């Protein structure tokens, strides 16, 4: 079972978080690399498109909003076109930008990433990292405090661009803790003492190594240094993030290692923002620290599989939780109610659900190949499996050779199959109508007008596909050869 109850997301709608930190505009130049420059040994990126998104503390706010929380964002930007673009991105994300002040001494921080063939080639930063002018710090502090009066948590997103100075951090932490609010910090400063008294901080391996003087490669020593720092700074928890290796939660109960969720890593930019935002969401929803760390680890695994700075969405995390709850082969075997709920969760997360059906008696390579081909038409494959009584009516009293529980268990063992549902009827029509898949797959030995459920699936905008079969592979043929021998 999952460590985290899925009902956690229902508690977030009325929770409000104040985010204070370094705002940025992330620009992405996307292109294709086909050759190397004759002028220097560098690849030539043929520009195809440009995109942009809110970054830094603004990306933290996007993550929080995506998880369903209310967000008040406080920071500074320059009086320039970068600020206009940033505000437009925040408006698109339905985020309040009233707390974004115009700084007197700097422009908007812009990070430009050039990607060739979906891989980052170079990053260009336009920024000023000097501490904010005193008058701007005073205005920023006032803006944050006015919003904390109605907040449930404070999040400090420090990218070391001069906004979260030592005096500002100490003032905000003291005010929030004085009101009983949790304070979570994503740190960047070399000296972590400015975060003393916070509830939780989330340094990565390099950040903690820089702050403690311990080698980043020595994980055991780094964890020990983090544990000592937690006590010195009077923190409730310290979370050491380890990129593709997961994270370590360090608290008064000891060290809790969370292994990363196995996913293909495309881009780690923004993963730290997702981790800190998910920690805020978990704690705001009343989860314990270990359960919250588990949730944040799942969220990080989702966002690093995307290219670019992409926030987590509640639907994605909910789908990951339910997938985890169903982890294991036997758990893929569902009753109708469970299957309906799972299909709806997959579809809510933007995944196409493929449905197919059959007896799958004496599973062979023809079956396996067919299922692999059917899965390619979507993201999830649901198999309707004829129960024993149904098979006897269709195939005769000598069938099935393998009982329904065993057939279901073998199907569930296939990585291609995401869910198996037994049905007693002669056709799967009722099952199809209740599950409402996006794709209905059947063998190419049928014509579309012969496929049960085809008209129904097409009526709700679904697709019917006829999947090529492997020749000379059938259960009937195998049985005939066995009898002949």
Secondary structure, DSSP 8 states (H G I E B T S, - for coil): --SS-GGGGGG-TT-EEEEEE-EEEEEEEEEEEEEE-SSSSSEEEEEEEEEEEEEEHHHHHHHHHHTT-EEEEEEEE-SSHHHHHHHHHHHHTT-B-TTEEE-SS---EEEEEEEETTEEEEEEEE---S---HHHHHHHHHHHHHHHTT-SEEEEE--SSSSS-HHHHHHHHHHHHHTT-EEEEE---S-GGGGTT-SEE--BHHHHHHHH---TT-HHHHHHHHHHHHHHTT-SEEEEE-GGG-EEEEETTEEEEE-------S--TTHHHHHHHHHHHHHHTT--HHHHHHHHHHHHHHHTTSSSS----HHHHHHHHHHHHT-SSGGGB--HHHHHHHHHHHHHTT--EEEEEE---S--HHHHHHHHHHHTTSSEEEEEEE-HHHHHHHH-TT--SS-HHHHHHHHHTSTT-SEEEEE-SSSSHHHHHHH--SEEEEETTS-GGGSTTHHHHHHTT-EEEEE---TT--HHHHHHHHHH-
